Amino acid sequence: MEKLAHRTAAAVFLLCAPLTVWATDLSQLAPLSDSQWDKIYAQVGLLDKVAYFPSLLPVIMKHRDVIGLSSAQVQAFRLWRKENYQQMVDLMNEIIQRRIELSKASLNARMTNEQILGKQQEIFDLQAQVLQIRLSCRQLVITTFSTEQWGNLGFVLEEYPQLSGLLDL
């Protein structure tokens, strides 16, 4: 029985470990190339599977010309990235690690239901912190986009099947 629990825990770890996002140092305000935005989108795409909140900033910045962002908007989004990206990625990595721990704990007969629920609550608390960060980006988009930019974003999102249909115009 103990051998089966170790195998199951190892399998859970192997399945979850690739989700860990190793953040690129994006603390500078320098413009990123489209390929760098693609890399960020791929990284935060993994985070979306954990956070249930779409990451639109990489898409917005990659298509900034089509959307019609002003230089002030571009600068504001770069500043947001500088101030929040690393913290968000660190939190998401912590969530992934805690999920692995929760999976292992669920197979430990010595863990009580209350202890397992406590571990899940810790994950919820971390997810709430990530959501607060993402909501600050959402607020920045909402307060700076014009009606025309929203329409342009809807057009751009059609290129992303996992995002298309999210924008209710």
Residue pairs with C-beta under 8 A, 6 or more apart in sequence:
5 107
5 108
8 107
9 103
9 104
9 107
12 100
12 103
12 104
13 100
13 103
13 104
16 96
16 99
16 100
16 103
17 100
19 46
19 49
19 50
19 96
20 93
20 96
20 97
21 43
21 44
21 46
21 47
21 89
21 92
21 93
21 96
23 43
23 85
23 86
23 89
23 90
24 36
24 39
24 40
24 43
25 86
26 32
26 40
26 81
26 82
26 85
26 86
27 82
27 85
27 86
28 82
29 75
29 78
29 79
29 82
31 74
31 78
32 40
32 61
34 62
37 58
37 61
37 62
38 58
38 62
40 58
40 85
41 55
41 58
41 59
41 62
43 89
44 55
44 58
45 55
45 162
47 55
47 88
47 89
47 92
47 130
48 54
48 55
50 92
50 95
50 96
50 99
50 127
51 92
51 95
51 127
51 130
51 131
51 134
53 130
53 131
53 134
54 162
54 163
54 166
55 134
56 137
56 141
56 153
56 163
57 77
57 80
57 81
57 137
57 141
59 156
59 157
59 160
59 163
60 67
60 69
60 77
60 141
60 153
61 74
61 77
63 156
64 73
64 74
66 152
66 155
66 156
67 149
67 152
67 153
67 156
68 146
68 148
68 149
68 152
69 77
69 149
73 144
76 140
76 144
77 140
80 136
80 137
80 140
84 133
84 136
84 137
87 133
88 130
88 133
88 134
91 126
91 129
91 130
91 133
92 130
94 126
95 123
95 126
95 127
95 130
98 119
98 122
98 123
98 126
99 123
101 119
102 116
102 119
102 120
102 123
105 111
105 115
105 116
105 119
106 116
145 153
150 167
150 169
151 169
153 167
154 167
154 169
157 163
157 164
157 166
157 167
158 164
